[in-house]
């Protein structure tokens, strides 16, 4: 009887744990993407502000060089 109960319960527990982990990972990825998008929008806005001599800010110049900017935007 005990073996039969274990055979029923253990797979259910494993299933629930895996499902929960999957949800957590999915949520993290999704919120990470949203965060990247909003950060990108903020940086673009900051980049559009030019200094008095007409040159864009150094941060924007640096970000345009980095591959992260290409991925995020």
PDB file of N, H, CA, C and O in Angstrom:
ATOM      1  N   UNK A   1       0.848  -1.216   0.000  1.00  0.00           N
ATOM      2  CA  UNK A   1       0.000   0.000   0.000  1.00  0.00           C
ATOM      3  C   UNK A   1       0.874   1.253   0.000  1.00  0.00           C
ATOM      4  O   UNK A   1       0.596   2.202  -0.733  1.00  0.00           O
ATOM      5  N   UNK A   2       1.923   1.262   0.814  1.00  0.00           N
ATOM      6  H   UNK A   2       2.149   0.491   1.410  1.00  0.00           H
ATOM      7  CA  UNK A   2       2.804   2.441   0.904  1.00  0.00           C
ATOM      8  C   UNK A   2       3.476   2.726  -0.437  1.00  0.00           C
ATOM      9  O   UNK A   2       3.567   3.879  -0.858  1.00  0.00           O
ATOM     10  N   UNK A   3       3.940   1.683  -1.097  1.00  0.00           N
ATOM     11  H   UNK A   3       3.866   0.747  -0.754  1.00  0.00           H
ATOM     12  CA  UNK A   3       4.600   1.850  -2.389  1.00  0.00           C
ATOM     13  C   UNK A   3       3.626   2.444  -3.406  1.00  0.00           C
ATOM     14  O   UNK A   3       4.008   3.278  -4.228  1.00  0.00           O
ATOM     15  N   UNK A   4       2.382   2.015  -3.346  1.00  0.00           N
ATOM     16  H   UNK A   4       2.072   1.337  -2.679  1.00  0.00           H
ATOM     17  CA  UNK A   4       1.346   2.500  -4.263  1.00  0.00           C
ATOM     18  C   UNK A   4       1.069   3.985  -4.030  1.00  0.00           C
ATOM     19  O   UNK A   4       0.916   4.761  -4.973  1.00  0.00           O
ATOM     20  N   UNK A   5       1.009   4.361  -2.746  1.00  0.00           N
ATOM     21  H   UNK A   5       1.134   3.730  -1.980  1.00  0.00           H
ATOM     22  CA  UNK A   5       0.781   5.770  -2.384  1.00  0.00           C
ATOM     23  C   UNK A   5       1.946   6.639  -2.865  1.00  0.00           C
ATOM     24  O   UNK A   5       1.736   7.704  -3.446  1.00  0.00           O
ATOM     25  N   UNK A   6       3.170   6.176  -2.620  1.00  0.00           N
ATOM     26  H   UNK A   6       3.340   5.311  -2.148  1.00  0.00           H
ATOM     27  CA  UNK A   6       4.347   6.907  -3.080  1.00  0.00           C
ATOM     28  C   UNK A   6       4.347   7.056  -4.593  1.00  0.00           C
ATOM     29  O   UNK A   6       4.709   8.100  -5.137  1.00  0.00           O
ATOM     30  N   UNK A   7       3.932   5.985  -5.258  1.00  0.00           N
ATOM     31  H   UNK A   7       3.638   5.137  -4.817  1.00  0.00           H
ATOM     32  CA  UNK A   7       3.890   5.987  -6.722  1.00  0.00           C
ATOM     33  C   UNK A   7       2.907   7.035  -7.245  1.00  0.00           C
ATOM     34  O   UNK A   7       3.088   7.573  -8.338  1.00  0.00           O
ATOM     35  N   UNK A   8       1.871   7.321  -6.464  1.00  0.00           N
ATOM     36  H   UNK A   8       1.724   6.884  -5.577  1.00  0.00           H
ATOM     37  CA  UNK A   8       0.886   8.343  -6.851  1.00  0.00           C
ATOM     38  C   UNK A   8       1.319   9.752  -6.457  1.00  0.00           C
ATOM     39  O   UNK A   8       1.183  10.691  -7.242  1.00  0.00           O
ATOM     40  N   UNK A   9       1.847   9.897  -5.228  1.00  0.00           N
ATOM     41  H   UNK A   9       1.958   9.134  -4.591  1.00  0.00           H
ATOM     42  CA  UNK A   9       2.133  11.222  -4.683  1.00  0.00           C
ATOM     43  C   UNK A   9       3.405  11.844  -5.264  1.00  0.00           C
ATOM     44  O   UNK A   9       3.405  13.015  -5.645  1.00  0.00           O
ATOM     45  N   UNK A  10       4.475  11.072  -5.332  1.00  0.00           N
ATOM     46  H   UNK A  10       4.475  10.121  -5.022  1.00  0.00           H
ATOM     47  CA  UNK A  10       5.772  11.609  -5.762  1.00  0.00           C
ATOM     48  C   UNK A  10       5.716  12.277  -7.145  1.00  0.00           C
ATOM     49  O   UNK A  10       6.202  13.399  -7.290  1.00  0.00           O
ATOM     50  N   UNK A  11       5.141  11.624  -8.162  1.00  0.00           N
ATOM     51  H   UNK A  11       4.746  10.713  -8.044  1.00  0.00           H
ATOM     52  CA  UNK A  11       5.060  12.304  -9.461  1.00  0.00           C
ATOM     53  C   UNK A  11       4.260  13.606  -9.414  1.00  0.00           C
ATOM     54  O   UNK A  11       4.596  14.573 -10.098  1.00  0.00           O
ATOM     55  N   UNK A  12       3.203  13.623  -8.604  1.00  0.00           N
ATOM     56  H   UNK A  12       2.931  12.837  -8.049  1.00  0.00           H
ATOM     57  CA  UNK A  12       2.400  14.848  -8.461  1.00  0.00           C
ATOM     58  C   UNK A  12       3.218  15.983  -7.858  1.00  0.00           C
ATOM     59  O   UNK A  12       3.163  17.121  -8.324  1.00  0.00           O
ATOM     60  N   UNK A  13       3.970  15.659  -6.824  1.00  0.00           N
ATOM     61  H   UNK A  13       4.015  14.735  -6.445  1.00  0.00           H
ATOM     62  CA  UNK A  13       4.806  16.670  -6.162  1.00  0.00           C
ATOM     63  C   UNK A  13       5.859  17.197  -7.134  1.00  0.00           C
ATOM     64  O   UNK A  13       6.068  18.405  -7.239  1.00  0.00           O
ATOM     65  N   UNK A  14       6.514  16.289  -7.837  1.00  0.00           N
ATOM     66  H   UNK A  14       6.344  15.307  -7.751  1.00  0.00           H
ATOM     67  CA  UNK A  14       7.530  16.683  -8.815  1.00  0.00           C
ATOM     68  C   UNK A  14       6.912  17.581  -9.892  1.00  0.00           C
ATOM     69  O   UNK A  14       7.502  18.583 -10.296  1.00  0.00           O
ATOM     70  N   UNK A  15       5.720  17.204 -10.345  1.00  0.00           N
ATOM     71  H   UNK A  15       5.241  16.390 -10.018  1.00  0.00           H
ATOM     72  CA  UNK A  15       5.013  17.985 -11.354  1.00  0.00           C
ATOM     73  C   UNK A  15       4.739  19.401 -10.872  1.00  0.00           C
ATOM     74  O   UNK A  15       4.981  20.374 -11.585  1.00  0.00           O
ATOM     75  N   UNK A  16       4.231  19.497  -9.649  1.00  0.00           N
ATOM     76  H   UNK A  16       4.035  18.705  -9.069  1.00  0.00           H
ATOM     77  CA  UNK A  16       3.912  20.811  -9.077  1.00  0.00           C
ATOM     78  C   UNK A  16       5.159  21.679  -8.928  1.00  0.00           C
ATOM     79  O   UNK A  16       5.142  22.869  -9.242  1.00  0.00           O
ATOM     80  N   UNK A  17       6.230  21.074  -8.449  1.00  0.00           N
ATOM     81  H   UNK A  17       6.244  20.107  -8.194  1.00  0.00           H
ATOM     82  CA  UNK A  17       7.486  21.821  -8.263  1.00  0.00           C
ATOM     83  C   UNK A  17       8.022  22.321  -9.603  1.00  0.00           C
ATOM     84  O   UNK A  17       8.428  23.476  -9.725  1.00  0.00           O
ATOM     85  N   UNK A  18       8.019  21.447 -10.600  1.00  0.00           N
ATOM     86  H   UNK A  18       7.689  20.508 -10.501  1.00  0.00           H
ATOM     87  CA  UNK A  18       8.501  21.828 -11.926  1.00  0.00           C
ATOM     88  C   UNK A  18       7.646  22.940 -12.527  1.00  0.00           C
ATOM     89  O   UNK A  18       8.159  23.886 -13.124  1.00  0.00           O
ATOM     90  N   UNK A  19       6.329  22.804 -12.357  1.00  0.00           N
ATOM     91  H   UNK A  19       5.912  22.035 -11.873  1.00  0.00           H
ATOM     92  CA  UNK A  19       5.403  23.809 -12.888  1.00  0.00           C
ATOM     93  C   UNK A  19       5.652  25.157 -12.233  1.00  0.00           C
ATOM     94  O   UNK A  19       5.679  26.190 -12.902  1.00  0.00           O
ATOM     95  N   UNK A  20       5.834  25.137 -10.909  1.00  0.00           N
ATOM     96  H   UNK A  20       5.812  24.298 -10.365  1.00  0.00           H
ATOM     97  CA  UNK A  20       6.099  26.363 -10.161  1.00  0.00           C
ATOM     98  C   UNK A  20       7.410  27.012 -10.620  1.00  0.00           C
ATOM     99  O   UNK A  20       7.471  28.224 -10.828  1.00  0.00           O
ATOM    100  N   UNK A  21       8.441  26.204 -10.774  1.00  0.00           N
ATOM    101  H   UNK A  21       8.391  25.220 -10.605  1.00  0.00           H
ATOM    102  CA  UNK A  21       9.734  26.722 -11.236  1.00  0.00           C
ATOM    103  C   UNK A  21       9.613  27.340 -12.626  1.00  0.00           C
ATOM    104  O   UNK A  21      10.192  28.387 -12.917  1.00  0.00           O
ATOM    105  N   UNK A  22       8.840  26.657 -13.477  1.00  0.00           N
ATOM    106  H   UNK A  22       8.370  25.807 -13.241  1.00  0.00           H
ATOM    107  CA  UNK A  22       8.629  27.156 -14.831  1.00  0.00           C
ATOM    108  C   UNK A  22       7.942  28.519 -14.802  1.00  0.00           C
ATOM    109  O   UNK A  22       8.316  29.429 -15.542  1.00  0.00           O
ATOM    110  N   UNK A  23       6.928  28.652 -13.935  1.00  0.00           N
ATOM    111  H   UNK A  23       6.624  27.913 -13.334  1.00  0.00           H
ATOM    112  CA  UNK A  23       6.222  29.926 -13.787  1.00  0.00           C
ATOM    113  C   UNK A  23       7.164  31.030 -13.317  1.00  0.00           C
ATOM    114  O   UNK A  23       7.141  32.144 -13.838  1.00  0.00           O
ATOM    115  N   UNK A  24       7.987  30.707 -12.329  1.00  0.00           N
ATOM    116  H   UNK A  24       8.005  29.801 -11.905  1.00  0.00           H
ATOM    117  CA  UNK A  24       8.927  31.692 -11.783  1.00  0.00           C
ATOM    118  C   UNK A  24       9.905  32.152 -12.863  1.00  0.00           C
ATOM    119  O   UNK A  24      10.146  33.348 -13.029  1.00  0.00           O
ATOM    120  N   UNK A  25      10.463  31.188 -13.592  1.00  0.00           N
ATOM    121  H   UNK A  25      10.267  30.216 -13.457  1.00  0.00           H
ATOM    122  CA  UNK A  25      11.425  31.502 -14.654  1.00  0.00           C
ATOM    123  C   UNK A  25      10.752  32.362 -15.732  1.00  0.00           C
ATOM    124  O   UNK A  25      11.314  33.359 -16.186  1.00  0.00           O
ATOM    125  N   UNK A  26       9.552  31.962 -16.127  1.00  0.00           N
ATOM    126  H   UNK A  26       9.096  31.152 -15.758  1.00  0.00           H
ATOM    127  CA  UNK A  26       8.816  32.703 -17.157  1.00  0.00           C
ATOM    128  C   UNK A  26       8.547  34.128 -16.706  1.00  0.00           C
ATOM    129  O   UNK A  26       8.706  35.075 -17.476  1.00  0.00           O
ATOM    130  N   UNK A  27       8.141  34.273 -15.457  1.00  0.00           N
ATOM    131  H   UNK A  27       8.011  33.504 -14.831  1.00  0.00           H
ATOM    132  CA  UNK A  27       7.858  35.594 -14.903  1.00  0.00           C
ATOM    133  C   UNK A  27       9.108  36.462 -14.887  1.00  0.00           C
ATOM    134  O   UNK A  27       9.060  37.644 -15.228  1.00  0.00           O
ATOM    135  N   UNK A  28      10.225  35.864 -14.488  1.00  0.00           N
ATOM    136  H   UNK A  28      10.263  34.904 -14.212  1.00  0.00           H
ATOM    137  CA  UNK A  28      11.493  36.598 -14.437  1.00  0.00           C
ATOM    138  C   UNK A  28      11.916  37.060 -15.828  1.00  0.00           C
ATOM    139  O   UNK A  28      12.350  38.197 -16.014  1.00  0.00           O
ATOM    140  N   UNK A  29      11.783  36.166 -16.794  1.00  0.00           N
ATOM    141  H   UNK A  29      11.430  35.242 -16.643  1.00  0.00           H
ATOM    142  CA  UNK A  29      12.166  36.502 -18.169  1.00  0.00           C
ATOM    143  C   UNK A  29      11.281  37.621 -18.696  1.00  0.00           C
ATOM    144  O   UNK A  29      11.763  38.569 -19.316  1.00  0.00           O
ATOM    145  N   UNK A  30       9.987  37.501 -18.442  1.00  0.00           N
ATOM    146  H   UNK A  30       9.596  36.730 -17.939  1.00  0.00           H
ATOM    147  CA  UNK A  30       9.027  38.489 -18.936  1.00  0.00           C
ATOM    148  C   UNK A  30       9.283  39.853 -18.314  1.00  0.00           C
ATOM    149  O   UNK A  30       9.334  40.859 -19.022  1.00  0.00           O
ATOM    150  N   UNK A  31       9.443  39.893 -16.999  1.00  0.00           N
ATOM    151  H   UNK A  31       9.401  39.076 -16.424  1.00  0.00           H
ATOM    152  CA  UNK A  31       9.693  41.171 -16.328  1.00  0.00           C
ATOM    153  C   UNK A  31      11.049  41.733 -16.733  1.00  0.00           C
ATOM    154  O   UNK A  31      11.227  42.949 -16.800  1.00  0.00           O
ATOM    155  N   UNK A  32      12.003  40.846 -17.004  1.00  0.00           N
ATOM    156  H   UNK A  32      11.858  39.859 -16.950  1.00  0.00           H
ATOM    157  CA  UNK A  32      13.316  41.285 -17.477  1.00  0.00           C
ATOM    158  C   UNK A  32      13.232  41.968 -18.825  1.00  0.00           C
ATOM    159  O   UNK A  32      13.899  42.974 -19.067  1.00  0.00           O
ATOM    160  N   UNK A  33      12.400  41.410 -19.709  1.00  0.00           N
ATOM    161  H   UNK A  33      11.859  40.593 -19.512  1.00  0.00           H
ATOM    162  CA  UNK A  33      12.212  42.004 -21.033  1.00  0.00           C
ATOM    163  C   UNK A  33      11.549  43.363 -20.927  1.00  0.00           C
ATOM    164  O   UNK A  33      11.944  44.315 -21.600  1.00  0.00           O
ATOM    165  N   UNK A  34      10.522  43.445 -20.063  1.00  0.00           N
ATOM    166  H   UNK A  34      10.201  42.672 -19.517  1.00  0.00           H
ATOM    167  CA  UNK A  34       9.823  44.721 -19.880  1.00  0.00           C
ATOM    168  C   UNK A  34      10.781  45.764 -19.317  1.00  0.00           C
ATOM    169  O   UNK A  34      10.787  46.918 -19.745  1.00  0.00           O
ATOM    170  N   UNK A  35      11.594  45.335 -18.346  1.00  0.00           N
ATOM    171  H   UNK A  35      11.589  44.398 -17.998  1.00  0.00           H
ATOM    172  CA  UNK A  35      12.570  46.236 -17.735  1.00  0.00           C
ATOM    173  C   UNK A  35      13.574  46.729 -18.775  1.00  0.00           C
ATOM    174  O   UNK A  35      13.921  47.909 -18.807  1.00  0.00           O
ATOM    175  N   UNK A  36      14.032  45.814 -19.619  1.00  0.00           N
ATOM    176  H   UNK A  36      13.750  44.855 -19.593  1.00  0.00           H
ATOM    177  CA  UNK A  36      14.992  46.181 -20.664  1.00  0.00           C
ATOM    178  C   UNK A  36      14.379  47.195 -21.623  1.00  0.00           C
ATOM    179  O   UNK A  36      15.033  48.156 -22.029  1.00  0.00           O
ATOM    180  N   UNK A  37      13.108  46.969 -21.981  1.00  0.00           N
ATOM    181  H   UNK A  37      12.576  46.189 -21.651  1.00  0.00           H
ATOM    182  CA  UNK A  37      12.420  47.891 -22.883  1.00  0.00           C
ATOM    183  C   UNK A  37      12.288  49.279 -22.286  1.00  0.00           C
ATOM    184  O   UNK A  37      12.578  50.277 -22.947  1.00  0.00           O
ATOM    185  N   UNK A  38      11.840  49.346 -21.010  1.00  0.00           N
ATOM    186  H   UNK A  38      11.604  48.536 -20.473  1.00  0.00           H
ATOM    187  CA  UNK A  38      11.632  50.649 -20.382  1.00  0.00           C
ATOM    188  C   UNK A  38      12.958  51.366 -20.156  1.00  0.00           C
ATOM    189  O   UNK A  38      13.047  52.582 -20.322  1.00  0.00           O
ATOM    190  N   UNK A  39      13.988  50.609 -19.777  1.00  0.00           N
ATOM    191  H   UNK A  39      13.915  49.621 -19.642  1.00  0.00           H
ATOM    192  CA  UNK A  39      15.314  51.195 -19.601  1.00  0.00           C
ATOM    193  C   UNK A  39      15.799  51.772 -20.926  1.00  0.00           C
ATOM    194  O   UNK A  39      16.386  52.852 -20.979  1.00  0.00           O
ATOM    195  N   UNK A  40      15.537  51.025 -21.988  1.00  0.00           N
ATOM    196  H   UNK A  40      15.059  50.147 -21.945  1.00  0.00           H
ATOM    197  CA  UNK A  40      15.933  51.451 -23.312  1.00  0.00           C
ATOM    198  C   UNK A  40      15.235  52.751 -23.699  1.00  0.00           C
ATOM    199  O   UNK A  40      15.854  53.662 -24.250  1.00  0.00           O
ATOM    200  N   UNK A  41      13.935  52.826 -23.402  1.00  0.00           N
ATOM    201  H   UNK A  41      13.432  52.086 -22.954  1.00  0.00           H
ATOM    202  CA  UNK A  41      13.169  54.032 -23.719  1.00  0.00           C
ATOM    203  C   UNK A  41      13.713  55.240 -22.955  1.00  0.00           C
ATOM    204  O   UNK A  41      13.837  56.337 -23.500  1.00  0.00           O
ATOM    205  N   UNK A  42      14.035  55.010 -21.676  1.00  0.00           N
ATOM    206  H   UNK A  42      13.935  54.119 -21.233  1.00  0.00           H
ATOM    207  CA  UNK A  42      14.584  56.091 -20.852  1.00  0.00           C
ATOM    208  C   UNK A  42      15.936  56.545 -21.403  1.00  0.00           C
ATOM    209  O   UNK A  42      16.211  57.741 -21.495  1.00  0.00           O
ATOM    210  N   UNK A  43      16.770  55.578 -21.764  1.00  0.00           N
ATOM    211  H   UNK A  43      16.546  54.606 -21.688  1.00  0.00           H
ATOM    212  CA  UNK A  43      18.097  55.915 -22.295  1.00  0.00           C
ATOM    213  C   UNK A  43      17.989  56.648 -23.624  1.00  0.00           C
ATOM    214  O   UNK A  43      18.758  57.567 -23.904  1.00  0.00           O
ATOM    215  N   UNK A  44      17.019  56.226 -24.444  1.00  0.00           N
ATOM    216  H   UNK A  44      16.394  55.479 -24.216  1.00  0.00           H
ATOM    217  CA  UNK A  44      16.820  56.918 -25.717  1.00  0.00           C
ATOM    218  C   UNK A  44      16.393  58.364 -25.485  1.00  0.00           C
ATOM    219  O   UNK A  44      16.823  59.277 -26.190  1.00  0.00           O
ATOM    220  N   UNK A  45      15.534  58.552 -24.479  1.00  0.00           N
ATOM    221  H   UNK A  45      15.184  57.810 -23.906  1.00  0.00           H
ATOM    222  CA  UNK A  45      15.071  59.905 -24.161  1.00  0.00           C
ATOM    223  C   UNK A  45      16.234  60.754 -23.657  1.00  0.00           C
ATOM    224  O   UNK A  45      16.382  61.919 -24.026  1.00  0.00           O
ATOM    225  N   UNK A  46      17.060  60.139 -22.800  1.00  0.00           N
ATOM    226  H   UNK A  46      16.940  59.192 -22.500  1.00  0.00           H
ATOM    227  CA  UNK A  46      18.230  60.850 -22.295  1.00  0.00           C
ATOM    228  C   UNK A  46      19.178  61.177 -23.435  1.00  0.00           C
ATOM    229  O   UNK A  46      19.792  62.244 -23.466  1.00  0.00           O
ATOM    230  N   UNK A  47      19.290  60.243 -24.370  1.00  0.00           N
ATOM    231  H   UNK A  47      18.792  59.377 -24.345  1.00  0.00           H
ATOM    232  CA  UNK A  47      20.189  60.439 -25.502  1.00  0.00           C
ATOM    233  C   UNK A  47      19.734  61.541 -26.432  1.00  0.00           C
ATOM    234  O   UNK A  47      20.540  62.176 -27.112  1.00  0.00           O
ATOM    235  N   UNK A  48      18.401  61.763 -26.452  1.00  0.00           N
ATOM    236  H   UNK A  48      17.747  61.248 -25.899  1.00  0.00           H
ATOM    237  CA  UNK A  48      17.888  62.801 -27.346  1.00  0.00           C
ATOM    238  C   UNK A  48      18.150  64.204 -26.795  1.00  0.00           C
ATOM    239  O   UNK A  48      18.091  65.193 -27.526  1.00  0.00           O
ATOM    240  N   UNK A  49      18.442  64.270 -25.485  1.00  0.00           N
ATOM    241  H   UNK A  49      18.490  63.467 -24.891  1.00  0.00           H
ATOM    242  CA  UNK A  49      18.808  65.559 -24.893  1.00  0.00           C
ATOM    243  C   UNK A  49      20.259  65.838 -25.263  1.00  0.00           C
ATOM    244  O   UNK A  49      21.158  65.061 -24.943  1.00  0.00           O
ATOM    245  N   UNK A  50      20.463  66.927 -25.921  1.00  0.00           N
ATOM    246  H   UNK A  50      19.732  67.559 -26.181  1.00  0.00           H
ATOM    247  CA  UNK A  50      21.826  67.249 -26.348  1.00  0.00           C
ATOM    248  C   UNK A  50      22.443  68.278 -25.421  1.00  0.00           C
ATOM    249  O   UNK A  50      21.746  69.043 -24.756  1.00  0.00           O
ATOM    250  N   UNK A  51      23.747  68.278 -25.394  1.00  0.00           N
ATOM    251  H   UNK A  51      24.314  67.656 -25.934  1.00  0.00           H
ATOM    252  CA  UNK A  51      24.456  69.269 -24.604  1.00  0.00           C
ATOM    253  C   UNK A  51      24.431  70.608 -25.337  1.00  0.00           C
ATOM    254  O   UNK A  51      24.016  70.692 -26.492  1.00  0.00           O
ATOM    255  N   UNK A  52      24.879  71.644 -24.650  1.00  0.00           N
ATOM    256  H   UNK A  52      25.216  71.576 -23.711  1.00  0.00           H
ATOM    257  CA  UNK A  52      24.782  72.993 -25.201  1.00  0.00           C
ATOM    258  C   UNK A  52      25.526  73.148 -26.532  1.00  0.00           C
ATOM    259  O   UNK A  52      25.145  73.962 -27.373  1.00  0.00           O
ATOM    260  N   UNK A  53      26.582  72.363 -26.710  1.00  0.00           N
ATOM    261  H   UNK A  53      26.891  71.702 -26.027  1.00  0.00           H
ATOM    262  CA  UNK A  53      27.336  72.491 -27.967  1.00  0.00           C
ATOM    263  C   UNK A  53      26.753  71.612 -29.073  1.00  0.00           C
ATOM    264  O   UNK A  53      27.310  71.534 -30.167  1.00  0.00           O
ATOM    265  N   UNK A  54      25.633  70.954 -28.786  1.00  0.00           N
ATOM    266  H   UNK A  54      25.180  71.017 -27.897  1.00  0.00           H
ATOM    267  CA  UNK A  54      24.950  70.191 -29.831  1.00  0.00           C
ATOM    268  C   UNK A  54      25.372  68.735 -29.930  1.00  0.00           C
ATOM    269  O   UNK A  54      24.833  67.994 -30.752  1.00  0.00           O
ATOM    270  N   UNK A  55      26.336  68.304 -29.101  1.00  0.00           N
ATOM    271  H   UNK A  55      26.774  68.906 -28.433  1.00  0.00           H
ATOM    272  CA  UNK A  55      26.755  66.905 -29.174  1.00  0.00           C
ATOM    273  C   UNK A  55      25.945  66.058 -28.180  1.00  0.00           C
ATOM    274  O   UNK A  55      25.704  66.488 -27.052  1.00  0.00           O
ATOM    275  N   UNK A  56      25.530  64.866 -28.598  1.00  0.00           N
ATOM    276  H   UNK A  56      25.725  64.517 -29.514  1.00  0.00           H
ATOM    277  CA  UNK A  56      24.775  64.011 -27.674  1.00  0.00           C
ATOM    278  C   UNK A  56      25.630  63.574 -26.492  1.00  0.00           C
ATOM    279  O   UNK A  56      26.859  63.582 -26.559  1.00  0.00           O
ATOM    280  N   UNK A  57      24.956  63.192 -25.410  1.00  0.00           N
ATOM    281  H   UNK A  57      23.958  63.185 -25.356  1.00  0.00           H
ATOM    282  CA  UNK A  57      25.675  62.832 -24.187  1.00  0.00           C
ATOM    283  C   UNK A  57      26.598  61.642 -24.406  1.00  0.00           C
ATOM    284  O   UNK A  57      26.374  60.801 -25.276  1.00  0.00           O
ATOM    285  N   UNK A  58      27.644  61.599 -23.585  1.00  0.00           N
ATOM    286  H   UNK A  58      27.826  62.282 -22.877  1.00  0.00           H
ATOM    287  CA  UNK A  58      28.657  60.546 -23.676  1.00  0.00           C
ATOM    288  C   UNK A  58      28.050  59.170 -23.455  1.00  0.00           C
ATOM    289  O   UNK A  58      28.442  58.200 -24.104  1.00  0.00           O
ATOM    290  N   UNK A  59      27.071  59.084 -22.521  1.00  0.00           N
ATOM    291  H   UNK A  59      26.752  59.872 -21.994  1.00  0.00           H
ATOM    292  CA  UNK A  59      26.442  57.796 -22.203  1.00  0.00           C
ATOM    293  C   UNK A  59      25.845  57.186 -23.470  1.00  0.00           C
ATOM    294  O   UNK A  59      26.014  55.999 -23.746  1.00  0.00           O
ATOM    295  N   UNK A  60      25.149  58.018 -24.227  1.00  0.00           N
ATOM    296  H   UNK A  60      25.011  58.982 -24.003  1.00  0.00           H
ATOM    297  CA  UNK A  60      24.503  57.526 -25.446  1.00  0.00           C
ATOM    298  C   UNK A  60      25.532  57.039 -26.452  1.00  0.00           C
ATOM    299  O   UNK A  60      25.343  56.010 -27.100  1.00  0.00           O
ATOM    300  N   UNK A  61      26.605  57.775 -26.575  1.00  0.00           N
ATOM    301  H   UNK A  61      26.759  58.611 -26.048  1.00  0.00           H
ATOM    302  CA  UNK A  61      27.673  57.368 -27.494  1.00  0.00           C
ATOM    303  C   UNK A  61      28.216  56.002 -27.102  1.00  0.00           C
ATOM    304  O   UNK A  61      28.442  55.142 -27.953  1.00  0.00           O
ATOM    305  N   UNK A  62      28.424  55.814 -25.791  1.00  0.00           N
ATOM    306  H   UNK A  62      28.240  56.513 -25.100  1.00  0.00           H
ATOM    307  CA  UNK A  62      28.942  54.543 -25.299  1.00  0.00           C
ATOM    308  C   UNK A  62      27.934  53.420 -25.561  1.00  0.00           C
ATOM    309  O   UNK A  62      28.310  52.323 -25.972  1.00  0.00           O
ATOM    310  N   UNK A  63      26.651  53.707 -25.319  1.00  0.00           N
ATOM    311  H   UNK A  63      26.346  54.599 -24.985  1.00  0.00           H
ATOM    312  CA  UNK A  63      25.617  52.687 -25.492  1.00  0.00           C
ATOM    313  C   UNK A  63      25.440  52.298 -26.951  1.00  0.00           C
ATOM    314  O   UNK A  63      25.129  51.146 -27.253  1.00  0.00           O
ATOM    315  N   UNK A  64      25.634  53.243 -27.853  1.00  0.00           N
ATOM    316  H   UNK A  64      25.886  54.179 -27.608  1.00  0.00           H
ATOM    317  CA  UNK A  64      25.499  52.940 -29.275  1.00  0.00           C
ATOM    318  C   UNK A  64      26.580  51.965 -29.729  1.00  0.00           C
ATOM    319  O   UNK A  64      26.400  51.225 -30.696  1.00  0.00           O
ATOM    320  N   UNK A  65      27.682  51.974 -29.031  1.00  0.00           N
ATOM    321  H   UNK A  65      27.828  52.575 -28.245  1.00  0.00           H
ATOM    322  CA  UNK A  65      28.785  51.079 -29.370  1.00  0.00           C
ATOM    323  C   UNK A  65      28.540  49.672 -28.832  1.00  0.00           C
ATOM    324  O   UNK A  65      28.879  48.685 -29.485  1.00  0.00           O
ATOM    325  N   UNK A  66      27.951  49.583 -27.638  1.00  0.00           N
ATOM    326  H   UNK A  66      27.676  50.385 -27.108  1.00  0.00           H
ATOM    327  CA  UNK A  66      27.794  48.274 -26.998  1.00  0.00           C
ATOM    328  C   UNK A  66      26.730  47.422 -27.685  1.00  0.00           C
ATOM    329  O   UNK A  66      25.714  47.944 -28.145  1.00  0.00           O
ATOM    330  N   UNK A  67      26.963  46.110 -27.756  1.00  0.00           N
ATOM    331  H   UNK A  67      27.788  45.686 -27.383  1.00  0.00           H
ATOM    332  CA  UNK A  67      25.988  45.213 -28.375  1.00  0.00           C
ATOM    333  C   UNK A  67      24.675  45.125 -27.601  1.00  0.00           C
ATOM    334  O   UNK A  67      23.638  44.781 -28.168  1.00  0.00           O
ATOM    335  N   UNK A  68      24.723  45.442 -26.280  1.00  0.00           N
ATOM    336  H   UNK A  68      25.566  45.721 -25.819  1.00  0.00           H
ATOM    337  CA  UNK A  68      23.514  45.374 -25.458  1.00  0.00           C
ATOM    338  C   UNK A  68      22.427  46.287 -26.016  1.00  0.00           C
ATOM    339  O   UNK A  68      21.249  45.930 -26.037  1.00  0.00           O
ATOM    340  N   UNK A  69      22.835  47.458 -26.463  1.00  0.00           N
ATOM    341  H   UNK A  69      23.792  47.749 -26.446  1.00  0.00           H
ATOM    342  CA  UNK A  69      21.867  48.425 -26.986  1.00  0.00           C
ATOM    343  C   UNK A  69      21.143  47.848 -28.195  1.00  0.00           C
ATOM    344  O   UNK A  69      19.937  48.042 -28.349  1.00  0.00           O
ATOM    345  N   UNK A  70      21.862  47.150 -29.043  1.00  0.00           N
ATOM    346  H   UNK A  70      22.842  46.993 -28.918  1.00  0.00           H
ATOM    347  CA  UNK A  70      21.268  46.548 -30.240  1.00  0.00           C
ATOM    348  C   UNK A  70      20.255  45.473 -29.839  1.00  0.00           C
ATOM    349  O   UNK A  70      19.183  45.363 -30.434  1.00  0.00           O
ATOM    350  N   UNK A  71      20.609  44.682 -28.821  1.00  0.00           N
ATOM    351  H   UNK A  71      21.480  44.771 -28.338  1.00  0.00           H
ATOM    352  CA  UNK A  71      19.719  43.614 -28.358  1.00  0.00           C
ATOM    353  C   UNK A  71      18.480  44.185 -27.696  1.00  0.00           C
ATOM    354  O   UNK A  71      17.360  43.759 -27.977  1.00  0.00           O
ATOM    355  N   UNK A  72      18.691  45.166 -26.802  1.00  0.00           N
ATOM    356  H   UNK A  72      19.601  45.513 -26.574  1.00  0.00           H
ATOM    357  CA  UNK A  72      17.586  45.698 -25.996  1.00  0.00           C
ATOM    358  C   UNK A  72      16.588  46.478 -26.854  1.00  0.00           C
ATOM    359  O   UNK A  72      15.381  46.415 -26.623  1.00  0.00           O
ATOM    360  N   UNK A  73      17.095  47.202 -27.832  1.00  0.00           N
ATOM    361  H   UNK A  73      18.076  47.253 -28.020  1.00  0.00           H
ATOM    362  CA  UNK A  73      16.200  48.060 -28.619  1.00  0.00           C
ATOM    363  C   UNK A  73      15.728  47.325 -29.867  1.00  0.00           C
ATOM    364  O   UNK A  73      14.966  47.880 -30.659  1.00  0.00           O
TER     365      UNK A  73
END
